């Protein structure tokens, strides 16, 4: 098989996609931020599936940390299957995230939320989609067509737009500076070599992806890509959660990918990585300064803003995942049994 993959090529577009998305949506999100400060929601609900839901989970941490507004994930089937729409969401903000904007259950849930009085913001790659039409406000990703079944540039763009929404809503100067530098950091990350992941995980059947805080949503995204492109049963865990029941199966040879953001959780994640390695697990860690104590360090761009650092892991991870799929005899652009648009009801 050729080493070229559409998945890796589209991931490489992410810095330019993010640069355009931040610029084209600046006035829109500034206006929304002003409106949210004037009429703060008491609750934020997110509505998404797959990679988009992982972006929404990332957004949850940003909103709860920077704005101290509780964020919960909706269960679309409560509306689409159970027929139990929400009653009163007049003080709620609903954020729907989607690539295609065509999943019937997401559209049904969002429509029900708007009927219940919520402000609905749709972050979507297709601004003409049914989801966009059901929303109060549409924030287009502008990523262009995405041909690879495994989403890359649209996921990264969704993460960036959610961070930009929080920037404009909170007026956070640290986020302002970090987002201005984000496209350059994404470009730097795309040039970092995560080949050790290919070498370590070629024969893996099961795998843990572990992070904490803002990195938890990205850990879920990485675990999904291991499953859909590499046919590896991968599970994402919080560094706090994995110390409970999952710890029992961490033993000789179990592969782990640890993701240490440069925040208060970093020492805990790195200490846990070293404990796993001491038990015989095969551990790789992004954010570790150098390989030590049996843990293989994966490079990350320096000086990333802690809350945005998880976004910057993905341009390094996606092409490595595509190479890992090839090493396992798979085509990452055409995972079996999967379609680009999943129309769940």
C-alpha positions in Angstrom: 0.0 0.0 0.0 1.1 3.6 -0.7 2.2 5.6 2.3 0.0 8.5 1.1 -3.3 8.7 2.8 -6.2 11.2 2.5 -6.5 11.1 6.3 -3.0 12.5 6.8 -3.3 15.0 3.9 -6.5 16.4 5.4 -5.0 16.6 8.9 -2.2 18.6 7.4 -4.8 21.2 6.2 -5.8 21.9 9.8 -3.6 24.9 10.5 -5.0 26.8 7.5 -8.5 25.6 8.2 -8.3 26.9 11.8 -6.7 30.2 10.6 -9.6 30.8 8.2 -12.3 29.7 10.7 -11.0 32.0 13.4 -10.8 35.0 11.0 -14.1 34.4 9.3 -16.1 33.9 12.5 -14.5 36.6 14.6 -17.3 39.2 14.4 -20.0 36.5 14.7 -18.5 35.0 17.9 -17.7 38.4 19.3 -21.4 39.3 19.0 -22.4 36.0 20.5 -20.0 36.5 23.4 -21.4 40.0 24.1 -24.9 38.5 24.1 -24.0 35.8 26.5 -22.4 38.2 28.9 -25.5 40.4 28.7 -27.9 37.4 29.2 -25.8 34.6 30.8 -27.2 31.1 30.4 -27.8 29.1 33.6 -26.9 25.9 31.8 -25.1 24.8 28.6 -26.2 21.6 26.8 -24.1 20.0 24.1 -25.5 17.8 21.3 -23.2 15.8 19.1 -21.9 12.3 18.3 -18.6 10.8 17.4 -15.6 13.2 16.9 -18.0 16.1 17.3 -19.0 14.9 20.7 -15.4 14.6 21.7 -14.9 18.3 20.7 -18.0 19.1 22.8 -16.5 17.4 25.8 -13.4 19.5 25.4 -15.6 22.6 25.2 -17.3 21.5 28.5 -14.0 21.8 30.4 -13.2 25.2 28.9 -16.7 26.6 29.7 -16.8 25.2 33.2 -13.3 26.4 34.0 -13.4 29.8 32.4 -17.1 30.7 32.9 -18.2 28.4 35.7 -21.4 27.5 33.9 -22.4 23.8 34.2 -22.3 21.9 30.9 -24.1 18.6 30.2 -24.3 16.4 27.2 -27.7 15.7 25.7 -29.0 12.2 24.9 -30.6 12.7 21.5 -32.6 9.5 21.6 -34.6 10.8 24.5 -36.2 13.1 21.9 -35.9 11.0 18.7 -36.8 7.6 20.1 -38.4 8.1 23.5 -40.4 11.2 22.4 -39.7 13.1 25.5 -38.6 16.7 24.5 -37.3 19.1 27.1 -39.9 21.4 28.7 -38.3 24.7 29.5 -34.9 25.8 28.3 -35.4 29.5 28.2 -32.2 30.2 30.2 -30.1 27.5 28.5 -27.6 27.6 25.7 -27.5 24.6 23.4 -24.3 24.0 21.4 -24.7 21.4 18.6 -21.5 20.3 16.9 -21.5 18.3 13.6 -19.5 17.8 10.4 -22.4 17.1 8.1 -25.4 18.4 10.0 -27.5 15.6 8.7 -28.0 13.1 11.6 -31.8 12.9 12.2 -31.5 12.4 15.9 -29.3 15.4 16.4 -31.6 17.5 14.3 -34.7 16.3 16.3 -33.0 17.1 19.6 -31.9 20.5 18.6 -35.3 21.4 17.1 -36.9 20.3 20.4 -34.5 22.5 22.4 -35.2 25.5 20.3 -39.0 24.9 20.7 -38.4 24.8 24.4 -36.9 28.3 24.3 -33.1 27.6 24.2 -30.6 29.6 22.2 -29.1 27.0 19.8 -25.7 27.5 18.3 -24.7 25.0 15.5 -21.0 24.6 14.8 -21.1 22.8 11.5 -19.1 22.3 8.4 -22.1 22.5 6.1 -23.9 25.8 6.7 -26.8 24.8 4.4 -27.5 21.5 6.3 -30.8 20.7 8.1 -29.0 21.2 11.5 -27.9 24.7 10.5 -31.5 25.5 9.5 -32.8 24.3 12.9 -30.3 26.5 14.9 -30.7 30.1 16.1 -27.1 30.8 15.0 -24.7 29.0 12.7 -20.9 29.0 13.1 -19.5 27.5 9.9 -16.2 25.6 10.1 -15.3 26.3 6.5 -13.1 23.2 6.4 -14.1 22.3 2.8 -14.9 18.7 1.8 -13.5 16.0 4.0 -13.1 12.8 2.0 -11.5 10.6 4.6 -14.1 8.7 6.7 -12.0 9.4 9.8 -12.6 13.1 10.6 -9.5 15.1 11.2 -9.5 18.8 10.1 -13.2 19.2 11.0 -12.5 17.9 14.5 -9.6 20.2 15.0 -11.6 23.2 13.7 -14.5 22.3 16.0 -12.1 22.3 19.0 -10.7 25.7 17.9 -14.1 27.3 17.4 -15.3 26.1 20.8 -12.2 27.7 22.4 -12.9 30.9 20.4 -16.4 31.0 21.7 -15.1 30.8 25.2 -12.5 33.5 24.4 -15.2 36.0 23.3 -17.7 35.0 26.0 -15.1 35.2 28.9 -12.9 38.0 27.6 -10.0 35.9 28.8 -6.7 37.5 27.7 -4.7 34.3 28.0 -7.0 32.5 25.6 -6.9 35.5 23.3 -3.1 35.3 22.9 -3.1 31.5 22.7 -5.7 31.4 19.9 -3.8 34.0 17.9 -0.8 31.6 18.0 -2.8 28.4 17.6 -2.4 28.0 13.8 1.4 28.3 14.1 1.4 25.7 16.9 -0.7 23.3 14.9 1.8 23.7 12.0 4.7 22.9 14.4 2.8 19.9 15.8 2.3 18.5 12.3 6.1 18.3 11.9 6.7 16.4 15.1 7.4 12.6 14.8 5.1 10.3 16.7 6.6 7.2 14.9 7.3 5.5 18.2 3.5 5.0 18.5 3.6 3.0 15.3 6.4 0.8 16.5 4.8 0.3 19.9 1.2 -0.4 18.8 1.5 -2.4 15.6 0.6 -5.7 17.3 -1.8 -4.2 19.9 -5.2 -5.6 20.4 -6.3 -3.5 23.4 -5.1 -0.1 24.4 -5.8 2.6 27.0 -5.7 6.4 26.2 -5.3 8.4 29.5 -5.5 12.1 30.1 -7.3 14.5 32.4 -9.1 17.8 32.3 -9.3 19.5 29.0 -7.3 16.6 27.5 -10.1 14.1 28.3 -12.2 14.9 25.3 -9.2 14.6 23.0 -8.3 11.3 24.6 -11.7 10.0 23.5 -11.1 11.3 20.0 -7.7 9.5 19.9 -9.3 6.2 21.2 -12.0 6.4 18.5 -9.4 6.8 15.8 -7.5 3.8 17.1 -10.7 1.8 16.8 -12.0 3.0 13.4 -8.7 3.2 11.5 -6.5 0.7 13.2 -9.0 -1.9 14.5 -7.6 -1.7 18.0 -10.0 -1.9 20.9 -9.0 1.4 22.6 -10.6 3.0 25.7 -10.2 6.5 27.0 -10.0 7.1 30.7 -9.5 10.0 33.0 -6.2 9.7 34.9 -8.3 9.8 38.1 -10.8 7.2 36.9 -8.3 4.7 35.6 -6.9 4.3 39.2 -10.2 2.5 40.1 -11.4 -0.7 38.3 -9.3 -0.4 35.1 -6.1 -0.5 37.1 -6.6 -4.2 37.6 -5.9 -5.0 33.9 -2.8 -2.8 33.6 -0.1 -5.5 33.4 2.8 -6.7 31.3 2.6 -5.6 27.7 -0.6 -3.6 27.9 -0.1 -0.6 25.6 -1.0 2.9 27.0 -0.9 6.3 25.5 -0.7 9.0 28.2 -1.5 12.6 27.4 -0.1 15.2 29.8 -1.4 18.7 29.4 0.9 21.5 30.8 -1.5 22.2 33.7 -2.0 21.2 37.3 -2.7 17.6 36.3 0.6 17.1 34.5 2.6 15.7 37.4 -0.2 13.3 38.3 -0.4 12.0 34.7 3.4 11.5 34.4 3.6 9.8 37.8 0.9 7.5 36.7 2.7 6.7 33.4 5.8 5.8 35.3 3.8 3.5 37.7 2.2 1.8 34.7 5.7 1.3 33.1 7.0 -0.2 36.4 4.2 -2.8 36.2 5.4 -3.8 32.8 3.0 -1.9 30.6 4.2 -0.4 27.4 3.7 3.3 27.9 4.1 6.3 25.6 3.5 9.8 27.0 2.9 13.1 25.1 4.1 16.0 27.3 6.9 14.1 29.0 10.1 16.1 28.6 12.3 13.1 27.8 12.1 9.3 27.8 12.6 8.1 31.3 11.7 5.3 33.8 10.5 3.0 31.0 8.1 5.7 29.5 8.7 6.8 25.9 8.3 10.5 25.4 6.3 11.8 22.4 7.2 15.4 21.4 4.8 18.3 21.7 5.2 22.0 20.8 6.5 24.0 23.6 4.7 26.9 25.4 1.2 25.9 24.6 -1.6 27.5 26.7 -2.7 24.7 29.1 -6.4 24.6 28.0 -5.5 24.6 24.3 -2.6 22.1 24.5 -4.8 19.1 23.8 -5.8 20.6 20.4 -2.2 20.6 19.4 -1.7 16.8 20.0 -4.0 15.9 17.1 -1.9 17.1 14.1 0.9 14.9 15.4 -1.4 12.0 16.2 -3.6 11.8 13.1 -0.8 11.1 10.6 0.8 8.6 13.0 -2.5 6.8 13.3 -2.7 6.6 9.5 0.8 5.1 9.4 -0.2 2.7 12.2 -3.2 1.5 10.2 -1.0 0.9 7.2 1.4 -1.1 9.3 -1.5 -3.3 10.4 -2.5 -3.9 6.8 -5.5 -1.5 6.8 -6.6 1.4 4.8 -7.3 4.4 7.2 -9.3 6.2 4.5 -11.8 3.4 4.1 -12.5 1.7 7.4 -14.7 -1.3 6.9 -18.4 -1.0 7.7 -18.3 2.8 8.2 -19.8 5.7 6.2 -18.8 9.4 6.2 -22.2 10.5 7.3 -23.9 8.4 10.0 -27.6 9.1 10.0 -28.7 7.8 13.4 -32.3 8.1 14.4 
